[in-house]
Amino acid sequence: MRRAAITLVTLFLTSIVVAASQTSREKQITAAEAKDHVGERTTVCGKVVGIRYAASSRGRKIFLDLDVPFPKHIFSILIWLDTARSQFGNYDTNTYNDKNVCVTGLIKSYKEHPEIIASRQEQIKIEAEAYK
């Protein structure tokens, strides 16, 4: 009886993990699709094709442009420099350069360009295999 209960609990927990992983994959969108999901919390995936530093603007910022570089960028990951220093450890933007990444967070629009503000390193994942 106890063995059957353990097996049942194990199967139940496994099904939850599988369902959660499928749900998180379903929520991934491309950089081009991000403009249609402003105001939503989701995961955006693409290739980092440009890195920009905006030191002269209010607050120093780093932008990682996905799929299309500035000035025709279609989606950016915004990292405040102060956040990068405190939350990203020894932050090196080359870590993400020319890599396929996924970023999770709230999509906002700034000057009609969608972006996610990354305040924690865990929000940005480098994809092990090529993004499709």
DSSP file (Angstrom, degrees, kcal/mol; ACC not computed):
  #  RESIDUE AA STRUCTURE BP1 BP2  ACC     N-H-->O    O-->H-N    N-H-->O    O-->H-N    TCO  KAPPA ALPHA  PHI   PSI    X-CA   Y-CA   Z-CA
    1    1 A M     >        0   0    0      0, 0.0     4,-2.0     0, 0.0     5,-0.1   0.000 360.0 360.0 360.0 -44.8    0.0    0.0    0.0
    2    2 A R  H  >  +     0   0    0      1,-0.2     4,-2.3     2,-0.2     5,-0.2   0.902 360.0  52.5 -65.3 -40.4    2.8    2.4    0.9
    3    3 A R  H  > S+     0   0    0      1,-0.2     4,-2.3     2,-0.2    -1,-0.2   0.890 108.8  50.5 -62.3 -39.7    4.7    1.6   -2.3
    4    4 A A  H  > S+     0   0    0      2,-0.2     4,-2.4     1,-0.2    -1,-0.2   0.897 109.9  50.4 -65.1 -40.8    1.6    2.3   -4.4
    5    5 A A  H  X S+     0   0    0     -4,-2.0     4,-2.4     2,-0.2    -2,-0.2   0.905 111.1  48.3 -65.1 -41.4    1.1    5.7   -2.6
    6    6 A I  H  X S+     0   0    0     -4,-2.3     4,-2.6     2,-0.2    -2,-0.2   0.913 112.0  49.5 -64.9 -42.7    4.7    6.7   -3.2
    7    7 A T  H  X S+     0   0    0     -4,-2.3     4,-2.5     2,-0.2    -2,-0.2   0.915 111.1  49.8 -61.7 -43.2    4.4    5.7   -6.9
    8    8 A L  H  X S+     0   0    0     -4,-2.4     4,-2.2     2,-0.2    -2,-0.2   0.914 112.0  46.9 -62.7 -44.6    1.2    7.7   -7.2
    9    9 A V  H  X S+     0   0    0     -4,-2.4     4,-2.7     2,-0.2     5,-0.2   0.904 111.8  51.7 -64.1 -42.0    2.8   10.8   -5.7
   10   10 A T  H  X S+     0   0    0     -4,-2.6     4,-2.4     1,-0.2    -2,-0.2   0.921 110.9  47.3 -61.4 -45.2    5.9   10.4   -7.9
   11   11 A L  H  X S+     0   0    0     -4,-2.5     4,-2.2     2,-0.2    -1,-0.2   0.897 112.1  50.9 -62.8 -40.7    3.8   10.2  -11.0
   12   12 A F  H  X S+     0   0    0     -4,-2.2     4,-1.8     2,-0.2    -2,-0.2   0.938 112.0  45.5 -62.5 -48.1    1.7   13.2   -9.9
   13   13 A L  H  X S+     0   0    0     -4,-2.7     4,-2.2     1,-0.2    -2,-0.2   0.881 111.7  52.9 -64.4 -38.6    4.8   15.3   -9.3
   14   14 A T  H  X S+     0   0    0     -4,-2.4     4,-2.5    -5,-0.2    -1,-0.2   0.907 107.5  51.4 -62.7 -41.8    6.4   14.2  -12.6
   15   15 A S  H  X S+     0   0    0     -4,-2.2     4,-2.4     1,-0.2    -1,-0.2   0.869 108.8  51.5 -65.1 -35.4    3.3   15.3  -14.5
   16   16 A I  H  X S+     0   0    0     -4,-1.8     4,-2.6     2,-0.2    -1,-0.2   0.927 110.7  47.9 -65.4 -44.9    3.3   18.7  -12.8
   17   17 A V  H  X S+     0   0    0     -4,-2.2     4,-2.3     2,-0.2    -2,-0.2   0.922 113.5  47.3 -62.4 -44.7    7.0   19.2  -13.8
   18   18 A V  H  X S+     0   0    0     -4,-2.5     4,-2.1     1,-0.2    -1,-0.2   0.925 113.2  48.3 -63.4 -45.0    6.3   18.1  -17.4
   19   19 A A  H  X S+     0   0    0     -4,-2.4     4,-2.3     1,-0.2    -2,-0.2   0.898 111.6  50.3 -62.9 -40.8    3.2   20.4  -17.6
   20   20 A A  H  X S+     0   0    0     -4,-2.6     4,-2.3     1,-0.2    -1,-0.2   0.895 110.3  49.1 -65.7 -40.1    5.2   23.3  -16.2
   21   21 A S  H  X S+     0   0    0     -4,-2.3     4,-1.7     2,-0.2    -1,-0.2   0.879 112.3  48.3 -69.1 -35.7    8.0   22.9  -18.7
   22   22 A Q  H  X S+     0   0    0     -4,-2.1     4,-2.0     2,-0.2    -2,-0.2   0.897 111.2  51.0 -68.6 -39.3    5.6   22.7  -21.6
   23   23 A T  H  X S+     0   0    0     -4,-2.3     4,-1.3     1,-0.2    -2,-0.2   0.908 109.1  50.0 -64.1 -42.2    3.8   25.8  -20.4
   24   24 A S  H  < S+     0   0    0     -4,-2.3     4,-0.3     1,-0.2    -1,-0.2   0.873 110.9  50.1 -66.7 -34.6    7.0   27.8  -20.1
   25   25 A R  H >< S+     0   0    0     -4,-1.7     3,-1.2     1,-0.2    -1,-0.2   0.876 106.9  55.2 -68.5 -36.0    8.0   26.8  -23.6
   26   26 A E  H 3< S+     0   0    0     -4,-2.0    -1,-0.2     1,-0.3    -2,-0.2   0.786 102.8  57.1 -66.7 -26.7    4.6   27.8  -24.9
   27   27 A K  T 3< S+     0   0    0     -4,-1.3    16,-1.0    -3,-0.1    -1,-0.3   0.531  81.4 108.3 -84.3  -5.7    5.0   31.3  -23.5
   28   28 A Q  E <   -a   43   0A   0     -3,-1.2     2,-0.3    -4,-0.3    16,-0.2  -0.528  46.7-179.9 -74.6 136.8    8.3   32.0  -25.4
   29   29 A I  E     -a   44   0A   0     14,-2.7    16,-2.8    -2,-0.2     2,-0.1  -0.868  26.5-106.0-129.6 166.0    8.0   34.5  -28.2
   30   30 A T  E  >  -a   45   0A   0     -2,-0.3     4,-0.9    14,-0.2     3,-0.4  -0.425  33.0-108.2 -86.1 165.6   10.4   35.9  -30.7
   31   31 A A  T >4 S+     0   0    0     14,-1.0     3,-0.6     1,-0.2     4,-0.4   0.881 121.0  55.2 -59.4 -38.6   11.8   39.4  -30.6
   32   32 A A  T 34 S+     0   0    0      1,-0.2     3,-0.5     2,-0.1    -1,-0.2   0.811 106.9  50.3 -66.0 -30.0    9.6   40.3  -33.6
   33   33 A E  T >4 S+     0   0    0     -3,-0.4     3,-1.9     1,-0.2    -1,-0.2   0.654  86.9  86.8 -81.5 -15.6    6.4   39.2  -31.8
   34   34 A A  G X< S+     0   0    0     -4,-0.9     3,-2.2    -3,-0.6    -1,-0.2   0.816  76.6  65.8 -57.5 -34.2    7.2   41.2  -28.6
   35   35 A K  G >  S+     0   0    0     -3,-0.5     3,-0.5    -4,-0.4    -1,-0.3   0.765  99.9  52.9 -61.4 -24.1    5.5   44.3  -29.9
   36   36 A D  G <  S+     0   0    0     -3,-1.9    -1,-0.3     1,-0.2    -2,-0.2   0.400 107.6  52.6 -89.8   2.3    2.2   42.4  -29.8
   37   37 A H  G X   +     0   0    0     -3,-2.2     3,-2.1    -4,-0.2    70,-0.3   0.081  68.9 148.7-126.8  22.8    2.7   41.5  -26.2
   38   38 A V  T <  S+     0   0    0     -3,-0.5    70,-0.2     1,-0.3     3,-0.1  -0.377  72.0  27.5 -60.1 134.3    3.4   44.8  -24.4
   39   39 A G  T 3  S+     0   0    0     68,-3.1     2,-0.3     1,-0.3    -1,-0.3   0.337 100.6 110.1  93.3  -5.3    2.1   44.7  -20.9
   40   40 A E    <   -     0   0    0     -3,-2.1    67,-2.6    67,-0.2     2,-0.7  -0.764  67.6-130.7-103.3 149.1    2.5   40.9  -20.6
   41   41 A R  E     + B   0 106A   0     -2,-0.3    65,-0.3    65,-0.2     2,-0.2  -0.888  56.6 123.7 -95.1 116.7    5.0   39.0  -18.5
   42   42 A T  E     - B   0 105A   0     63,-2.3    63,-2.4    -2,-0.7     2,-0.5  -0.843  60.9 -87.4-155.6-172.7    6.6   36.4  -20.9
   43   43 A T  E     -aB  28 104A   0    -16,-1.0   -14,-2.7    -2,-0.2     2,-0.5  -0.960  31.7-163.5-116.3 127.5    9.9   35.1  -22.3
   44   44 A V  E     -aB  29 103A   0     59,-2.8    59,-2.7    -2,-0.5     2,-0.4  -0.931   8.4-165.9-112.0 131.5   11.4   36.7  -25.4
   45   45 A C  E     +aB  30 102A   0    -16,-2.8   -14,-1.0    -2,-0.5     2,-0.3  -0.911  25.2 114.9-121.1 145.6   14.1   34.8  -27.3
   46   46 A G  E     - B   0 101A   0     55,-2.4    55,-3.1    -2,-0.4     2,-0.4  -0.971  59.7 -70.5 178.0-177.9   16.5   36.0  -30.0
   47   47 A K  E     - B   0 100A   0     -2,-0.3    20,-3.2    53,-0.2     2,-0.7  -0.812  41.1-122.7 -98.8 132.4   20.1   36.6  -31.0
   48   48 A V  E     +D   66   0B   0     51,-2.8    50,-1.5    -2,-0.4    18,-0.2  -0.633  42.0 162.0 -73.8 112.5   22.0   39.5  -29.4
   49   49 A V  E     +     0   0B   0     16,-2.5     2,-0.3    -2,-0.7    -1,-0.2   0.435  59.7  27.2-113.1  -4.3   23.2   41.4  -32.5
   50   50 A G  E     -D   65   0B   0     15,-1.1    15,-2.9    18,-0.1     2,-0.4  -0.967  54.2-161.8-160.1 142.5   24.0   44.7  -30.8
   51   51 A I  E     -D   64   0B   0     -2,-0.3     2,-0.4    13,-0.2    13,-0.2  -0.994  17.7-175.3-126.7 125.3   25.1   46.1  -27.5
   52   52 A R  E     -D   63   0B   0     11,-2.6    11,-3.0    -2,-0.4     2,-0.5  -0.944  15.0-153.0-124.6 143.6   24.7   49.8  -26.8
   53   53 A Y  E     -D   62   0B   0     -2,-0.4     2,-0.6     9,-0.2     9,-0.2  -0.960   3.6-167.8-111.8 128.9   25.8   51.9  -23.8
   54   54 A A  E     +D   61   0B   0      7,-2.7     7,-1.1    -2,-0.5     3,-0.3  -0.689  26.9 151.0-115.8  76.0   23.7   55.0  -23.0
   55   55 A A        +     0   0    0     -2,-0.6    -1,-0.2     5,-0.2     4,-0.2   0.723  68.7  56.4 -79.6 -21.9   26.0   56.8  -20.5
   56   56 A S  S    S+     0   0    0     -3,-0.2    -1,-0.2     2,-0.1     4,-0.1   0.632  91.6  84.9 -88.3 -12.7   24.8   60.3  -21.4
   57   57 A S  S    S-     0   0    0     -3,-0.3     2,-0.5     2,-0.2    -3,-0.0  -0.286 104.2 -69.7 -80.4 172.5   21.1   59.6  -20.8
   58   58 A R  S    S+     0   0    0      2,-0.1    -1,-0.1    -2,-0.0    -2,-0.1  -0.492 116.8   2.5 -62.2 114.7   19.4   59.9  -17.3
   59   59 A G  S    S-     0   0    0     -2,-0.5     2,-0.4    -4,-0.2    -2,-0.2   0.380 100.0 -88.5  76.7 139.5   20.9   57.0  -15.6
   60   60 A R        -     0   0    0     -4,-0.1    21,-2.8    -7,-0.0    22,-0.4  -0.705  52.8-174.5 -88.2 131.1   23.5   54.8  -17.3
   61   61 A K  E     -DE  54  80B   0     -7,-1.1    -7,-2.7    -2,-0.4     2,-0.4  -0.864  22.5-151.9-127.0 154.7   22.0   52.0  -19.4
   62   62 A I  E     -DE  53  79B   0     17,-2.4    17,-2.8    -2,-0.3     2,-0.5  -0.997  15.8-161.1-122.4 131.3   23.1   49.0  -21.4
   63   63 A F  E     -DE  52  78B   0    -11,-3.0   -11,-2.6    -2,-0.4     2,-0.6  -0.953   7.6-163.0-114.1 130.8   20.9   47.8  -24.2
   64   64 A L  E     -DE  51  77B   0     13,-2.3    13,-2.4    -2,-0.5     2,-0.4  -0.957  17.4-152.1-107.9 112.5   21.1   44.3  -25.7
   65   65 A D  E     -DE  50  76B   0    -15,-2.9   -16,-2.5    -2,-0.6   -15,-1.1  -0.720   6.8-145.1 -89.3 131.3   19.3   44.4  -29.1
   66   66 A L  E     -D   48   0B   0      9,-2.3     2,-2.2    -2,-0.4     8,-0.6  -0.827  65.4 -23.1-101.0 133.7   17.8   41.1  -30.3
   67   67 A D  S    S+     0   0    0    -20,-3.2    -1,-0.1    -2,-0.4   -19,-0.1  -0.117 129.8  49.0  70.0 -38.9   17.7   40.0  -33.9
   68   68 A V  S    S-     0   0    0     -2,-2.2     6,-0.5     7,-0.2     7,-0.4  -0.991  82.7-131.1-134.0 125.9   17.9   43.5  -35.4
   69   69 A P    >   -     0   0    0      0, 0.0     3,-1.2     0, 0.0   -19,-0.1  -0.297  42.9 -55.4 -75.8 159.8   20.6   46.1  -34.4
   70   70 A F  T 3  S+     0   0    0      1,-0.3   -19,-0.1     2,-0.2    -5,-0.0  -0.402 115.5  34.3 -58.2 139.9   20.0   49.8  -33.4
   71   71 A P  T 3  S+     0   0    0      0, 0.0    -1,-0.3     0, 0.0    -3,-0.0  -0.982 131.4  34.9 -95.0   0.2   18.6   52.0  -34.9
   72   72 A K  S <  S+     0   0    0     -3,-1.2    -2,-0.2     2,-0.0     0, 0.0   0.139  86.9 152.8 -98.5  20.7   16.1   49.7  -36.5
   73   73 A H        -     0   0    0      1,-0.1     3,-0.1    40,-0.0    -6,-0.1  -0.078  32.5-166.1 -54.0 147.3   16.0   47.5  -33.4
   74   74 A I  S    S+     0   0    0     -8,-0.6     2,-0.3    -6,-0.5    -1,-0.1   0.570  72.3  10.2-111.4 -16.2   12.8   45.5  -32.8
   75   75 A F        -     0   0    0     -9,-0.4    -9,-2.3    -7,-0.4    -1,-0.4  -0.940  63.8-168.2-162.9 141.1   13.4   44.5  -29.2
   76   76 A S  E     -Ef  65 115B   0     38,-1.6    40,-1.7    -2,-0.3     2,-0.6  -0.971  19.8-140.3-133.6 148.7   15.9   45.4  -26.4
   77   77 A I  E     -Ef  64 116B   0    -13,-2.4   -13,-2.3    -2,-0.3     2,-0.5  -0.949  27.3-151.9-100.2 123.6   16.9   44.1  -23.1
   78   78 A L  E     -Ef  63 117B   0     38,-2.5    40,-2.7    -2,-0.6     2,-0.5  -0.860  15.9-179.7-102.0 127.5   17.6   47.1  -20.8
   79   79 A I  E     -E   62   0B   0    -17,-2.8   -17,-2.4    -2,-0.5     2,-0.3  -0.987  23.8-136.3-125.7 120.8   20.1   46.7  -18.0
   80   80 A W  E  >  -E   61   0B   0     -2,-0.5     4,-2.5    38,-0.4     3,-0.3  -0.591  19.2-130.3 -72.0 135.7   20.7   49.7  -15.7
   81   81 A L  H  > S+     0   0    0    -21,-2.8     4,-2.1    -2,-0.3     5,-0.2   0.877 107.8  52.7 -57.9 -40.9   24.5   49.9  -15.1
   82   82 A D  H  > S+     0   0    0    -22,-0.4     4,-1.8     1,-0.2    -1,-0.2   0.892 111.0  48.2 -62.0 -38.2   24.1   50.1  -11.3
   83   83 A T  H  >>S+     0   0    0     -3,-0.3     4,-3.5     2,-0.2     5,-0.7   0.901 107.5  56.0 -66.2 -41.6   22.0   47.0  -11.4
   84   84 A A  H  X5S+     0   0    0     -4,-2.5     4,-1.4     1,-0.2     7,-0.2   0.909 109.3  46.4 -58.3 -42.5   24.6   45.2  -13.6
   85   85 A R  H  <5S+     0   0    0     -4,-2.1     4,-0.2    -5,-0.2    -1,-0.2   0.899 121.5  35.1 -68.4 -40.3   27.2   45.9  -11.0
   86   86 A S  H  <5S+     0   0    0     -4,-1.8    -2,-0.2    -5,-0.2    -1,-0.2   0.834 130.6  26.9 -86.6 -32.3   25.2   44.8   -8.0
   87   87 A Q  H  <5S+     0   0    0     -4,-3.5    34,-0.6    -5,-0.2    -3,-0.2   0.668 119.5  50.0-106.1 -19.6   23.1   41.9   -9.5
   88   88 A F  S  <<S-     0   0    0     -4,-1.4     4,-0.1    -5,-0.7    -3,-0.1   0.302  88.0-148.1-105.4   9.3   25.2   40.6  -12.4
   89   89 A G  S    S+     0   0    0     -4,-0.2     2,-2.1     1,-0.2    -1,-0.3  -0.374  78.4   7.5  63.6-135.1   28.5   40.2  -10.5
   90   90 A N  S    S-     0   0    0     -2,-0.1     2,-0.2    -4,-0.1    -1,-0.2  -0.561  92.3-157.5 -78.5  80.2   31.5   40.8  -12.8
   91   91 A Y        +     0   0    0     -2,-2.1     2,-0.4    -7,-0.2    -2,-0.1  -0.419  20.5 174.2 -70.5 127.8   29.3   41.9  -15.6
   92   92 A D    >   -     0   0    0     -2,-0.2     3,-2.3    -4,-0.1     4,-0.3  -0.956  23.6-153.9-133.6 113.7   30.8   41.6  -19.1
   93   93 A T  G >> S+     0   0    0     -2,-0.4     3,-1.6     1,-0.3     4,-1.0   0.762  91.5  72.6 -61.1 -24.1   28.5   42.4  -22.0
   94   94 A N  G 34 S+     0   0    0      1,-0.3    -1,-0.3     2,-0.2    -3,-0.0   0.698  78.9  77.6 -64.6 -16.0   30.5   40.2  -24.3
   95   95 A T  G <4 S+     0   0    0     -3,-2.3    -1,-0.3     1,-0.2    -2,-0.2   0.867 107.1  29.7 -56.3 -36.5   29.0   37.3  -22.3
   96   96 A Y  T X4 S+     0   0    0     -3,-1.6     3,-2.0    -4,-0.3   -48,-0.4   0.593  89.6 122.9-100.9 -14.7   25.8   37.8  -24.4
   97   97 A N  T 3< S-     0   0    0     -4,-1.0   -48,-0.1     1,-0.3     3,-0.1  -0.264  89.7  -3.9 -58.4 128.2   27.3   39.2  -27.6
   98   98 A D  T 3  S+     0   0    0    -50,-1.5     2,-0.3     1,-0.2    -1,-0.3   0.731 107.6 125.7  63.6  25.1   26.3   37.1  -30.7
   99   99 A K    <   -     0   0    0     -3,-2.0   -51,-2.8   -51,-0.1     2,-0.6  -0.820  66.8-116.4-112.6 152.7   24.5   34.6  -28.5
  100  100 A N  E     +B   47   0A   0     27,-0.3    27,-3.3    -2,-0.3     2,-0.3  -0.793  47.3 173.5 -84.3 123.5   21.0   33.2  -28.6
  101  101 A V  E     -BC  46 126A   0    -55,-3.1   -55,-2.4    -2,-0.6     2,-0.4  -0.868  29.0-149.4-130.5 161.4   19.3   34.3  -25.4
  102  102 A C  E     -BC  45 125A   0     23,-2.4    23,-3.0    -2,-0.3     2,-0.4  -0.999  14.5-165.8-128.0 134.7   15.9   34.3  -23.7
  103  103 A V  E     -BC  44 124A   0    -59,-2.7   -59,-2.8    -2,-0.4     2,-0.4  -0.968   5.2-154.5-121.7 137.3   14.9   37.0  -21.3
  104  104 A T  E     +B   43   0A   0     19,-1.8     2,-0.3    -2,-0.4   -61,-0.2  -0.927  42.5  81.0-115.5 134.0   11.9   36.8  -19.0
  105  105 A G  E    S-B   42   0A   0    -63,-2.4   -63,-2.3    -2,-0.4     2,-0.5  -0.982  78.8 -38.3 165.7-169.9   10.0   39.7  -17.6
  106  106 A L  E     -B   41   0A   0     -2,-0.3     2,-0.5   -65,-0.3    11,-0.5  -0.709  54.1-133.2 -83.8 124.4    7.3   42.4  -18.2
  107  107 A I  E     +G  116   0B   0    -67,-2.6   -68,-3.1    -2,-0.5     2,-0.3  -0.688  30.6 179.4 -81.4 123.4    7.4   43.7  -21.8
  108  108 A K  E     -G  115   0B   0      7,-3.1     7,-2.6    -2,-0.5     2,-0.5  -0.773  23.2-128.1-116.0 164.5    7.2   47.5  -21.8
  109  109 A S  E     -G  114   0B   0     -2,-0.3     2,-0.5     5,-0.2    -2,-0.0  -0.967  21.4-179.0-117.0 129.3    7.2   50.0  -24.7
  110  110 A Y  E >  S-G  113   0B   0      3,-2.5     3,-1.2    -2,-0.5    -2,-0.0  -0.972  79.2 -16.5-128.4 116.6    9.7   52.9  -24.8
  111  111 A K  T 3  S-     0   0    0     -2,-0.5    -1,-0.1     1,-0.3    -2,-0.0   0.910 128.7 -55.2  52.7  45.2    9.4   55.2  -27.8
  112  112 A E  T 3  S+     0   0    0      1,-0.2    -1,-0.3   -77,-0.0    -3,-0.0   0.624 116.0 114.4  66.2  17.3    7.4   52.5  -29.6
  113  113 A H  E <   - G   0 110B   0     -3,-1.2    -3,-2.5   -38,-0.0    -1,-0.2  -0.976  65.3-127.9-117.6 124.9   10.1   49.8  -29.1
  114  114 A P  E     + G   0 109B   0      0, 0.0   -38,-1.6     0, 0.0     2,-0.3  -0.409  36.9 164.6 -71.2 146.7    9.4   46.8  -26.9
  115  115 A E  E     -fG  76 108B   0     -7,-2.6    -7,-3.1   -40,-0.2     2,-0.4  -0.987  31.3-141.7-154.9 157.5   11.9   46.0  -24.1
  116  116 A I  E     -fG  77 107B   0    -40,-1.7   -38,-2.5    -2,-0.3     2,-0.7  -0.996  21.4-135.7-121.3 132.4   12.3   44.1  -20.9
  117  117 A I  E     -f   78   0B   0    -11,-0.5     2,-0.8    -2,-0.4   -11,-0.2  -0.789  16.7-152.4 -87.1 118.2   14.2   45.5  -18.0
  118  118 A A        +     0   0    0    -40,-2.7   -38,-0.4    -2,-0.7     3,-0.1  -0.824  26.7 163.9 -93.7 111.6   16.5   42.9  -16.6
  119  119 A S        +     0   0    0     -2,-0.8     2,-0.4     1,-0.2    -1,-0.2   0.501  67.0  43.8-104.2  -7.5   17.1   43.6  -12.9
  120  120 A R  S >  S-     0   0    0      1,-0.1     3,-1.8   -32,-0.1     4,-0.3  -0.997  76.4-130.8-137.5 142.6   18.5   40.1  -12.1
  121  121 A Q  G >  S+     0   0    0    -34,-0.6     3,-1.7    -2,-0.4    -1,-0.1   0.816 104.4  69.2 -60.1 -31.2   20.9   38.0  -14.0
  122  122 A E  G 3  S+     0   0    0      1,-0.3    -1,-0.3     3,-0.0   -34,-0.0   0.691  85.9  69.8 -63.2 -17.6   18.6   35.0  -13.8
  123  123 A Q  G <  S+     0   0    0     -3,-1.8   -19,-1.8     1,-0.1     2,-0.6   0.762  93.4  62.7 -70.9 -23.7   16.2   36.8  -16.2
  124  124 A I  E <   -C  103   0A   0     -3,-1.7     2,-0.5    -4,-0.3   -21,-0.2  -0.906  66.3-176.4-110.1 121.7   18.6   36.3  -19.1
  125  125 A K  E     -C  102   0A   0    -23,-3.0   -23,-2.4    -2,-0.6     2,-0.5  -0.958  22.0-136.8-117.8 131.5   19.4   32.7  -20.2
  126  126 A I  E     -C  101   0A   0     -2,-0.5     2,-0.3   -25,-0.2   -25,-0.3  -0.757  28.6-125.8 -83.2 128.0   21.9   31.9  -22.9
  127  127 A E        -     0   0    0    -27,-3.3   -27,-0.3    -2,-0.5     4,-0.1  -0.600   9.2-149.4 -79.4 131.7   20.4   29.1  -25.0
  128  128 A A  S    S+     0   0    0     -2,-0.3     2,-0.3     2,-0.1    -1,-0.1   0.849  82.1  40.8 -69.4 -36.5   22.6   26.1  -25.4
  129  129 A E  S    S-     0   0    0      1,-0.1     3,-0.1    -3,-0.0    -2,-0.0  -0.757 107.7 -75.1-113.3 163.0   21.3   25.2  -28.9
  130  130 A A        -     0   0    0     -2,-0.3     2,-0.2     1,-0.1    -1,-0.1  -0.217  50.5-112.4 -58.1 138.4   20.6   27.5  -31.7
  131  131 A Y              0   0    0      1,-0.1    -1,-0.1    -4,-0.1   -84,-0.0  -0.506 360.0 360.0 -70.2 137.4   17.3   29.5  -31.4
  132  132 A K              0   0    0     -2,-0.2    -1,-0.1    -3,-0.1    -2,-0.1   0.386 360.0 360.0-108.7 360.0   14.7   28.5  -34.0
